[in-house]
Amino acid sequence: MPIKWILHWQPNAGHTVNSQILAEVSQCVESINGVKEGKWKATLSFYRPVLKEQANPSEFPRDFLGISLPEQPNKYYLVLRGQRLVLEADSTIQTIMEKLQSYKTRVALNFEGFQYQLGDFQLRVGKVVSIQSESLRGIVMEMEYRPISSWEKSHKIMGEFFDIWQEALSKRSLAGHFVHMEPNFGEFGLSGQYTLQHTAVQYATIMLQMIATAQSVRN
C-alpha cells in the first residue's frame, strides 16, 4: 500500500492551535495546486483497564490505543505500547469491549478534514477534536505517496516534498510548523513494506505526544 507520513502541528512557544491556522494550511495546499477531493475521518481512543478488586494489574495491559481508519472502516487497530504490539481486529471488537467492561475509554479524539490530490501525492489536512467537547486539540496532515510502498525507499522523495511544503507554508508566517515524528516500527515487529498497521502506530505516537503536551501545559 502507499507510503504515508503523518505530521502534527507544533505551535511556537506561547502560542496555541486555532481554526485560523487550519484554514491557512488548507489554503496553502490549494495554492500549490492541491485539488480538493472530499472529506476524511479517523477516530482514536485511549483505553485504561477497569480493574476488579481481585484482579492482578500485571495481567492486563496498562493502557492501549484503539484506532479506526477510513481506508478500512470494518477494521479496528489496537496499539499496545507496553507490549510493543499492533493488532488488526474486526471493528465489532469495540462493541465487545463495551459489553465486557474490562477497559474504559479515557480520551477519544476525531481526526477529520479534507483530502487533496497533488500529482502522485495525496494530502489530508484535518483538525483534532475531542469527541466529548468538540474543542480543538491539534492539527494533523497526512502525506501519502502512491507509487512506493517501501518505507526506506520513500524517504528521499518524501523528505524532498516535505521541504517544499514547509517552504510554501513558511511564507504565511504562521506561529508554528509541522513535525514528522518517525516511530521505530521494528519495535512493533513491522517490516519495511508499508501497511495500515504502520499508520496506526504513527497516529498512536501523535496522540500520546498531544496528551503529554496537554499535561505539561496544565502543570
PyRosetta script that sets phi, psi and omega in degrees:
from pyrosetta import init, pose_from_sequence

init()
pose = pose_from_sequence("MPIKWILHWQPNAGHTVNSQILAEVSQCVESINGVKEGKWKATLSFYRPVLKEQANPSEFPRDFLGISLPEQPNKYYLVLRGQRLVLEADSTIQTIMEKLQSYKTRVALNFEGFQYQLGDFQLRVGKVVSIQSESLRGIVMEMEYRPISSWEKSHKIMGEFFDIWQEALSKRSLAGHFVHMEPNFGEFGLSGQYTLQHTAVQYATIMLQMIATAQSVRN")
pose.set_psi(1, 160.1)
pose.set_omega(1, -176.8)
pose.set_phi(2, -60.9)
pose.set_psi(2, 147.7)
pose.set_omega(2, 178.8)
pose.set_phi(3, -73.4)
pose.set_psi(3, 149.4)
pose.set_omega(3, -176.8)
pose.set_phi(4, -144.1)
pose.set_psi(4, 132.7)
pose.set_omega(4, 168.7)
pose.set_phi(5, -106.8)
pose.set_psi(5, 137.9)
pose.set_omega(5, 175.7)
pose.set_phi(6, -114.8)
pose.set_psi(6, 120.3)
pose.set_omega(6, -175.0)
pose.set_phi(7, -108.6)
pose.set_psi(7, 151.3)
pose.set_omega(7, 173.4)
pose.set_phi(8, -129.1)
pose.set_psi(8, 151.8)
pose.set_omega(8, -176.3)
pose.set_phi(9, -80.1)
pose.set_psi(9, 125.7)
pose.set_omega(9, 178.0)
pose.set_phi(10, -108.8)
pose.set_psi(10, 107.2)
pose.set_omega(10, 179.6)
pose.set_phi(11, -67.9)
pose.set_psi(11, 152.2)
pose.set_omega(11, 172.9)
pose.set_phi(12, -66.2)
pose.set_psi(12, 159.6)
pose.set_omega(12, -179.8)
pose.set_phi(13, -55.0)
pose.set_psi(13, 132.6)
pose.set_omega(13, 179.3)
pose.set_phi(14, 85.6)
pose.set_psi(14, 0.2)
pose.set_omega(14, -179.8)
pose.set_phi(15, -116.9)
pose.set_psi(15, 162.3)
pose.set_omega(15, 177.0)
pose.set_phi(16, -128.9)
pose.set_psi(16, 168.0)
pose.set_omega(16, 176.0)
pose.set_phi(17, -77.8)
pose.set_psi(17, 149.5)
pose.set_omega(17, 176.5)
pose.set_phi(18, -151.5)
pose.set_psi(18, 168.8)
pose.set_omega(18, -174.8)
pose.set_phi(19, -67.2)
pose.set_psi(19, -24.8)
pose.set_omega(19, 178.6)
pose.set_phi(20, -66.3)
pose.set_psi(20, -39.5)
pose.set_omega(20, 177.4)
pose.set_phi(21, -63.0)
pose.set_psi(21, -43.5)
pose.set_omega(21, 178.7)
pose.set_phi(22, -58.9)
pose.set_psi(22, -42.6)
pose.set_omega(22, 179.2)
pose.set_phi(23, -64.4)
pose.set_psi(23, -41.3)
pose.set_omega(23, 179.5)
pose.set_phi(24, -64.3)
pose.set_psi(24, -41.0)
pose.set_omega(24, 179.8)
pose.set_phi(25, -63.4)
pose.set_psi(25, -44.4)
pose.set_omega(25, 179.1)
pose.set_phi(26, -62.8)
pose.set_psi(26, -41.3)
pose.set_omega(26, 178.0)
pose.set_phi(27, -64.4)
pose.set_psi(27, -34.9)
pose.set_omega(27, -179.8)
pose.set_phi(28, -66.2)
pose.set_psi(28, -39.8)
pose.set_omega(28, 177.1)
pose.set_phi(29, -60.1)
pose.set_psi(29, -43.3)
pose.set_omega(29, -179.6)
pose.set_phi(30, -68.8)
pose.set_psi(30, -30.2)
pose.set_omega(30, -179.4)
pose.set_phi(31, -70.0)
pose.set_psi(31, -22.5)
pose.set_omega(31, 176.5)
pose.set_phi(32, -101.6)
pose.set_psi(32, 27.6)
pose.set_omega(32, 173.4)
pose.set_phi(33, 73.5)
pose.set_psi(33, 26.9)
pose.set_omega(33, 172.0)
pose.set_phi(34, -73.7)
pose.set_psi(34, 130.3)
pose.set_omega(34, -178.0)
pose.set_phi(35, -99.9)
pose.set_psi(35, 119.6)
pose.set_omega(35, -178.6)
pose.set_phi(36, -67.3)
pose.set_psi(36, 129.6)
pose.set_omega(36, -176.4)
pose.set_phi(37, -112.5)
pose.set_psi(37, -22.5)
pose.set_omega(37, -178.1)
pose.set_phi(38, 154.2)
pose.set_psi(38, -170.7)
pose.set_omega(38, -176.6)
pose.set_phi(39, -96.2)
pose.set_psi(39, 161.1)
pose.set_omega(39, 173.8)
pose.set_phi(40, -145.0)
pose.set_psi(40, 160.5)
pose.set_omega(40, -179.1)
pose.set_phi(41, -158.3)
pose.set_psi(41, 135.2)
pose.set_omega(41, 171.9)
pose.set_phi(42, -127.5)
pose.set_psi(42, 150.7)
pose.set_omega(42, -179.1)
pose.set_phi(43, -126.8)
pose.set_psi(43, 133.4)
pose.set_omega(43, 178.9)
pose.set_phi(44, -124.1)
pose.set_psi(44, 138.6)
pose.set_omega(44, 177.4)
pose.set_phi(45, -129.6)
pose.set_psi(45, 138.0)
pose.set_omega(45, 179.0)
pose.set_phi(46, -104.3)
pose.set_psi(46, 116.9)
pose.set_omega(46, -173.8)
pose.set_phi(47, -106.0)
pose.set_psi(47, 143.0)
pose.set_omega(47, 171.4)
pose.set_phi(48, -126.9)
pose.set_psi(48, 147.2)
pose.set_omega(48, -178.6)
pose.set_phi(49, -69.8)
pose.set_psi(49, 145.6)
pose.set_omega(49, 171.5)
pose.set_phi(50, -99.5)
pose.set_psi(50, 97.0)
pose.set_omega(50, -172.4)
pose.set_phi(51, -84.7)
pose.set_psi(51, 128.5)
pose.set_omega(51, 172.7)
pose.set_phi(52, -77.8)
pose.set_psi(52, 161.8)
pose.set_omega(52, -175.2)
pose.set_phi(53, -57.5)
pose.set_psi(53, -37.5)
pose.set_omega(53, -175.8)
pose.set_phi(54, -86.3)
pose.set_psi(54, -3.5)
pose.set_omega(54, -175.3)
pose.set_phi(55, -75.7)
pose.set_psi(55, 147.9)
pose.set_omega(55, 175.4)
pose.set_phi(56, -96.5)
pose.set_psi(56, 113.5)
pose.set_omega(56, -176.0)
pose.set_phi(57, -55.7)
pose.set_psi(57, -29.9)
pose.set_omega(57, -177.0)
pose.set_phi(58, -69.6)
pose.set_psi(58, -14.3)
pose.set_omega(58, -179.2)
pose.set_phi(59, -82.9)
pose.set_psi(59, -10.9)
pose.set_omega(59, -175.4)
pose.set_phi(60, -116.7)
pose.set_psi(60, 144.1)
pose.set_omega(60, 169.2)
pose.set_phi(61, -57.5)
pose.set_psi(61, 134.7)
pose.set_omega(61, -177.0)
pose.set_phi(62, -61.3)
pose.set_psi(62, -35.4)
pose.set_omega(62, 175.8)
pose.set_phi(63, -165.8)
pose.set_psi(63, 164.3)
pose.set_omega(63, 171.6)
pose.set_phi(64, -158.3)
pose.set_psi(64, 166.1)
pose.set_omega(64, -179.8)
pose.set_phi(65, -113.9)
pose.set_psi(65, 137.3)
pose.set_omega(65, 175.0)
pose.set_phi(66, -111.1)
pose.set_psi(66, 134.2)
pose.set_omega(66, -171.7)
pose.set_phi(67, -133.1)
pose.set_psi(67, 129.3)
pose.set_omega(67, 174.9)
pose.set_phi(68, -109.7)
pose.set_psi(68, 124.1)
pose.set_omega(68, -175.4)
pose.set_phi(69, -113.8)
pose.set_psi(69, 145.0)
pose.set_omega(69, -176.7)
pose.set_phi(70, -65.9)
pose.set_psi(70, -25.7)
pose.set_omega(70, -179.0)
pose.set_phi(71, -66.5)
pose.set_psi(71, -29.6)
pose.set_omega(71, -178.9)
pose.set_phi(72, -138.2)
pose.set_psi(72, 74.5)
pose.set_omega(72, -175.3)
pose.set_phi(73, -63.4)
pose.set_psi(73, -19.1)
pose.set_omega(73, 179.7)
pose.set_phi(74, -90.1)
pose.set_psi(74, 5.5)
pose.set_omega(74, 178.3)
pose.set_phi(75, -116.6)
pose.set_psi(75, 157.6)
pose.set_omega(75, 177.1)
pose.set_phi(76, -135.5)
pose.set_psi(76, 131.3)
pose.set_omega(76, -175.5)
pose.set_phi(77, -106.9)
pose.set_psi(77, 130.3)
pose.set_omega(77, -179.2)
pose.set_phi(78, -112.1)
pose.set_psi(78, 124.5)
pose.set_omega(78, 178.0)
pose.set_phi(79, -111.8)
pose.set_psi(79, 113.1)
pose.set_omega(79, 179.5)
pose.set_phi(80, -103.6)
pose.set_psi(80, 101.9)
pose.set_omega(80, -174.2)
pose.set_phi(81, -63.0)
pose.set_psi(81, -48.7)
pose.set_omega(81, -175.6)
pose.set_phi(82, -60.5)
pose.set_psi(82, -36.4)
pose.set_omega(82, -178.9)
pose.set_phi(83, -92.5)
pose.set_psi(83, -3.0)
pose.set_omega(83, -177.5)
pose.set_phi(84, 52.3)
pose.set_psi(84, 52.2)
pose.set_omega(84, -179.6)
pose.set_phi(85, -126.6)
pose.set_psi(85, 144.8)
pose.set_omega(85, 169.5)
pose.set_phi(86, -130.9)
pose.set_psi(86, 124.3)
pose.set_omega(86, -172.6)
pose.set_phi(87, -120.5)
pose.set_psi(87, 145.0)
pose.set_omega(87, 174.5)
pose.set_phi(88, -106.0)
pose.set_psi(88, 126.1)
pose.set_omega(88, -178.9)
pose.set_phi(89, -131.2)
pose.set_psi(89, 166.8)
pose.set_omega(89, 173.3)
pose.set_phi(90, -68.9)
pose.set_psi(90, 146.1)
pose.set_omega(90, -175.9)
pose.set_phi(91, -62.0)
pose.set_psi(91, -19.3)
pose.set_omega(91, 179.7)
pose.set_phi(92, -67.9)
pose.set_psi(92, -11.6)
pose.set_omega(92, 179.3)
pose.set_phi(93, -61.2)
pose.set_psi(93, -26.5)
pose.set_omega(93, 178.2)
pose.set_phi(94, -63.3)
pose.set_psi(94, -42.2)
pose.set_omega(94, 178.0)
pose.set_phi(95, -66.1)
pose.set_psi(95, -40.0)
pose.set_omega(95, 179.4)
pose.set_phi(96, -62.2)
pose.set_psi(96, -43.8)
pose.set_omega(96, -179.5)
pose.set_phi(97, -64.5)
pose.set_psi(97, -37.5)
pose.set_omega(97, 177.9)
pose.set_phi(98, -62.7)
pose.set_psi(98, -41.5)
pose.set_omega(98, -178.5)
pose.set_phi(99, -70.5)
pose.set_psi(99, -38.8)
pose.set_omega(99, -179.5)
pose.set_phi(100, -71.5)
pose.set_psi(100, -29.1)
pose.set_omega(100, -179.3)
pose.set_phi(101, 55.3)
pose.set_psi(101, 34.6)
pose.set_omega(101, 176.8)
pose.set_phi(102, -89.8)
pose.set_psi(102, -22.0)
pose.set_omega(102, 176.7)
pose.set_phi(103, -132.9)
pose.set_psi(103, 145.6)
pose.set_omega(103, -178.6)
pose.set_phi(104, -122.9)
pose.set_psi(104, 140.1)
pose.set_omega(104, 177.5)
pose.set_phi(105, -72.4)
pose.set_psi(105, 123.0)
pose.set_omega(105, 177.8)
pose.set_phi(106, -96.0)
pose.set_psi(106, -38.0)
pose.set_omega(106, 178.3)
pose.set_phi(107, -138.4)
pose.set_psi(107, 135.7)
pose.set_omega(107, 176.2)
pose.set_phi(108, -133.0)
pose.set_psi(108, 127.6)
pose.set_omega(108, -175.9)
pose.set_phi(109, -128.5)
pose.set_psi(109, 143.0)
pose.set_omega(109, 169.7)
pose.set_phi(110, -102.8)
pose.set_psi(110, 135.7)
pose.set_omega(110, 171.8)
pose.set_phi(111, -110.7)
pose.set_psi(111, 112.5)
pose.set_omega(111, -173.2)
pose.set_phi(112, -147.8)
pose.set_psi(112, 146.6)
pose.set_omega(112, 179.7)
pose.set_phi(113, 176.5)
pose.set_psi(113, -144.5)
pose.set_omega(113, -177.0)
pose.set_phi(114, -117.6)
pose.set_psi(114, 152.0)
pose.set_omega(114, 175.1)
pose.set_phi(115, -112.6)
pose.set_psi(115, 149.7)
pose.set_omega(115, -174.9)
pose.set_phi(116, -131.7)
pose.set_psi(116, 148.2)
pose.set_omega(116, 175.2)
pose.set_phi(117, -106.4)
pose.set_psi(117, 134.5)
pose.set_omega(117, -179.9)
pose.set_phi(118, -143.1)
pose.set_psi(118, 87.7)
pose.set_omega(118, -175.3)
pose.set_phi(119, 62.7)
pose.set_psi(119, -127.3)
pose.set_omega(119, 178.6)
pose.set_phi(120, -83.1)
pose.set_psi(120, 0.7)
pose.set_omega(120, -179.7)
pose.set_phi(121, -101.9)
pose.set_psi(121, 144.2)
pose.set_omega(121, 168.7)
pose.set_phi(122, -118.7)
pose.set_psi(122, 128.5)
pose.set_omega(122, -179.4)
pose.set_phi(123, -115.0)
pose.set_psi(123, 136.4)
pose.set_omega(123, 174.0)
pose.set_phi(124, -122.2)
pose.set_psi(124, 124.2)
pose.set_omega(124, 178.5)
pose.set_phi(125, -114.7)
pose.set_psi(125, 130.5)
pose.set_omega(125, -177.3)
pose.set_phi(126, -152.5)
pose.set_psi(126, 162.0)
pose.set_omega(126, 175.6)
pose.set_phi(127, -94.4)
pose.set_psi(127, 154.8)
pose.set_omega(127, 174.4)
pose.set_phi(128, -109.9)
pose.set_psi(128, 117.4)
pose.set_omega(128, -177.4)
pose.set_phi(129, -128.2)
pose.set_psi(129, 146.4)
pose.set_omega(129, 174.8)
pose.set_phi(130, -71.6)
pose.set_psi(130, 131.0)
pose.set_omega(130, 179.6)
pose.set_phi(131, -61.9)
pose.set_psi(131, -35.3)
pose.set_omega(131, -176.8)
pose.set_phi(132, -72.0)
pose.set_psi(132, -38.2)
pose.set_omega(132, -170.6)
pose.set_phi(133, -120.2)
pose.set_psi(133, -11.0)
pose.set_omega(133, -176.7)
pose.set_phi(134, 64.2)
pose.set_psi(134, 12.2)
pose.set_omega(134, 179.2)
pose.set_phi(135, -75.6)
pose.set_psi(135, 142.8)
pose.set_omega(135, -177.6)
pose.set_phi(136, -72.8)
pose.set_psi(136, 120.0)
pose.set_omega(136, -178.7)
pose.set_phi(137, -104.6)
pose.set_psi(137, -20.5)
pose.set_omega(137, -177.4)
pose.set_phi(138, 176.5)
pose.set_psi(138, -178.4)
pose.set_omega(138, 178.1)
pose.set_phi(139, -132.9)
pose.set_psi(139, 134.4)
pose.set_omega(139, 178.2)
pose.set_phi(140, -125.6)
pose.set_psi(140, 162.2)
pose.set_omega(140, 175.8)
pose.set_phi(141, -143.9)
pose.set_psi(141, 127.4)
pose.set_omega(141, 173.0)
pose.set_phi(142, -96.5)
pose.set_psi(142, 132.8)
pose.set_omega(142, 179.2)
pose.set_phi(143, -121.2)
pose.set_psi(143, 108.9)
pose.set_omega(143, -174.6)
pose.set_phi(144, -116.2)
pose.set_psi(144, 133.5)
pose.set_omega(144, 176.9)
pose.set_phi(145, -115.2)
pose.set_psi(145, 114.7)
pose.set_omega(145, -167.9)
pose.set_phi(146, -74.9)
pose.set_psi(146, -33.8)
pose.set_omega(146, -174.8)
pose.set_phi(147, -70.4)
pose.set_psi(147, -17.3)
pose.set_omega(147, -173.3)
pose.set_phi(148, -122.7)
pose.set_psi(148, 138.1)
pose.set_omega(148, 177.0)
pose.set_phi(149, -117.9)
pose.set_psi(149, 1.7)
pose.set_omega(149, 178.2)
pose.set_phi(150, -92.1)
pose.set_psi(150, 123.4)
pose.set_omega(150, -178.5)
pose.set_phi(151, -59.0)
pose.set_psi(151, -44.8)
pose.set_omega(151, -176.6)
pose.set_phi(152, -67.7)
pose.set_psi(152, -46.5)
pose.set_omega(152, -176.2)
pose.set_phi(153, -66.1)
pose.set_psi(153, -23.9)
pose.set_omega(153, -175.0)
pose.set_phi(154, -83.8)
pose.set_psi(154, -13.7)
pose.set_omega(154, -169.9)
pose.set_phi(155, -57.3)
pose.set_psi(155, -42.7)
pose.set_omega(155, -175.7)
pose.set_phi(156, -63.9)
pose.set_psi(156, -52.5)
pose.set_omega(156, -176.1)
pose.set_phi(157, -69.9)
pose.set_psi(157, -34.9)
pose.set_omega(157, 177.4)
pose.set_phi(158, -66.4)
pose.set_psi(158, -41.8)
pose.set_omega(158, 178.7)
pose.set_phi(159, -62.8)
pose.set_psi(159, -41.3)
pose.set_omega(159, 179.6)
pose.set_phi(160, -65.1)
pose.set_psi(160, -42.9)
pose.set_omega(160, 179.4)
pose.set_phi(161, -66.2)
pose.set_psi(161, -39.3)
pose.set_omega(161, 178.4)
pose.set_phi(162, -60.6)
pose.set_psi(162, -40.6)
pose.set_omega(162, 178.2)
pose.set_phi(163, -63.6)
pose.set_psi(163, -42.5)
pose.set_omega(163, 178.3)
pose.set_phi(164, -61.8)
pose.set_psi(164, -42.9)
pose.set_omega(164, -179.8)
pose.set_phi(165, -63.8)
pose.set_psi(165, -44.8)
pose.set_omega(165, -179.6)
pose.set_phi(166, -62.5)
pose.set_psi(166, -38.4)
pose.set_omega(166, 179.5)
pose.set_phi(167, -65.7)
pose.set_psi(167, -43.0)
pose.set_omega(167, 179.1)
pose.set_phi(168, -63.3)
pose.set_psi(168, -40.6)
pose.set_omega(168, -177.6)
pose.set_phi(169, -72.2)
pose.set_psi(169, -31.8)
pose.set_omega(169, -177.3)
pose.set_phi(170, -63.6)
pose.set_psi(170, -24.3)
pose.set_omega(170, 179.8)
pose.set_phi(171, -67.7)
pose.set_psi(171, -14.9)
pose.set_omega(171, -179.6)
pose.set_phi(172, -92.1)
pose.set_psi(172, -1.9)
pose.set_omega(172, 174.5)
pose.set_phi(173, 51.5)
pose.set_psi(173, 47.9)
pose.set_omega(173, 178.4)
pose.set_phi(174, -83.5)
pose.set_psi(174, 153.5)
pose.set_omega(174, -176.0)
pose.set_phi(175, -85.7)
pose.set_psi(175, 67.4)
pose.set_omega(175, 178.9)
pose.set_phi(176, 158.0)
pose.set_psi(176, -173.4)
pose.set_omega(176, -179.0)
pose.set_phi(177, -159.9)
pose.set_psi(177, 163.2)
pose.set_omega(177, 176.6)
pose.set_phi(178, -84.3)
pose.set_psi(178, 142.1)
pose.set_omega(178, -179.0)
pose.set_phi(179, -120.8)
pose.set_psi(179, 137.4)
pose.set_omega(179, 174.2)
pose.set_phi(180, -109.3)
pose.set_psi(180, 111.7)
pose.set_omega(180, 177.5)
pose.set_phi(181, -101.6)
pose.set_psi(181, 114.6)
pose.set_omega(181, -176.6)
pose.set_phi(182, -94.4)
pose.set_psi(182, 111.9)
pose.set_omega(182, 179.0)
pose.set_phi(183, -69.8)
pose.set_psi(183, 162.4)
pose.set_omega(183, 172.7)
pose.set_phi(184, -87.2)
pose.set_psi(184, 92.6)
pose.set_omega(184, -175.9)
pose.set_phi(185, -63.6)
pose.set_psi(185, -30.2)
pose.set_omega(185, 179.6)
pose.set_phi(186, -59.3)
pose.set_psi(186, -31.7)
pose.set_omega(186, 178.4)
pose.set_phi(187, -61.9)
pose.set_psi(187, -27.3)
pose.set_omega(187, -179.9)
pose.set_phi(188, -97.0)
pose.set_psi(188, 9.9)
pose.set_omega(188, 178.5)
pose.set_phi(189, 73.4)
pose.set_psi(189, 21.4)
pose.set_omega(189, -178.8)
pose.set_phi(190, -94.1)
pose.set_psi(190, 141.6)
pose.set_omega(190, -178.4)
pose.set_phi(191, -85.0)
pose.set_psi(191, -175.4)
pose.set_omega(191, -179.4)
pose.set_phi(192, -78.6)
pose.set_psi(192, -13.9)
pose.set_omega(192, 176.6)
pose.set_phi(193, -82.2)
pose.set_psi(193, 122.5)
pose.set_omega(193, -170.7)
pose.set_phi(194, -70.1)
pose.set_psi(194, 139.1)
pose.set_omega(194, 177.6)
pose.set_phi(195, -137.9)
pose.set_psi(195, 173.7)
pose.set_omega(195, 176.0)
pose.set_phi(196, -66.7)
pose.set_psi(196, -21.3)
pose.set_omega(196, 175.4)
pose.set_phi(197, -66.5)
pose.set_psi(197, -33.7)
pose.set_omega(197, 173.3)
pose.set_phi(198, -62.5)
pose.set_psi(198, -42.3)
pose.set_omega(198, 178.2)
pose.set_phi(199, -61.0)
pose.set_psi(199, -43.3)
pose.set_omega(199, -179.7)
pose.set_phi(200, -60.6)
pose.set_psi(200, -42.5)
pose.set_omega(200, 179.8)
pose.set_phi(201, -65.1)
pose.set_psi(201, -39.0)
pose.set_omega(201, 178.0)
pose.set_phi(202, -63.5)
pose.set_psi(202, -44.1)
pose.set_omega(202, 178.8)
pose.set_phi(203, -64.3)
pose.set_psi(203, -39.8)
pose.set_omega(203, 178.6)
pose.set_phi(204, -61.5)
pose.set_psi(204, -41.6)
pose.set_omega(204, 179.2)
pose.set_phi(205, -61.3)
pose.set_psi(205, -44.4)
pose.set_omega(205, 179.9)
pose.set_phi(206, -65.8)
pose.set_psi(206, -43.2)
pose.set_omega(206, -178.1)
pose.set_phi(207, -63.2)
pose.set_psi(207, -43.0)
pose.set_omega(207, 179.8)
pose.set_phi(208, -65.7)
pose.set_psi(208, -35.6)
pose.set_omega(208, 176.4)
pose.set_phi(209, -64.3)
pose.set_psi(209, -40.8)
pose.set_omega(209, 179.7)
pose.set_phi(210, -66.9)
pose.set_psi(210, -39.5)
pose.set_omega(210, 177.8)
pose.set_phi(211, -63.4)
pose.set_psi(211, -43.6)
pose.set_omega(211, 180.0)
pose.set_phi(212, -63.8)
pose.set_psi(212, -40.8)
pose.set_omega(212, 179.5)
pose.set_phi(213, -64.4)
pose.set_psi(213, -43.4)
pose.set_omega(213, 179.7)
pose.set_phi(214, -62.6)
pose.set_psi(214, -38.9)
pose.set_omega(214, 179.8)
pose.set_phi(215, -68.2)
pose.set_psi(215, -38.4)
pose.set_omega(215, -179.6)
pose.set_phi(216, -68.6)
pose.set_psi(216, -33.8)
pose.set_omega(216, 177.6)
pose.set_phi(217, -66.8)
pose.set_psi(217, -41.7)
pose.set_omega(217, 179.4)
pose.set_phi(218, -66.1)
pose.set_psi(218, -34.8)
pose.set_omega(218, -179.1)
pose.set_phi(219, -78.0)
pose.dump_pdb("model.pdb")
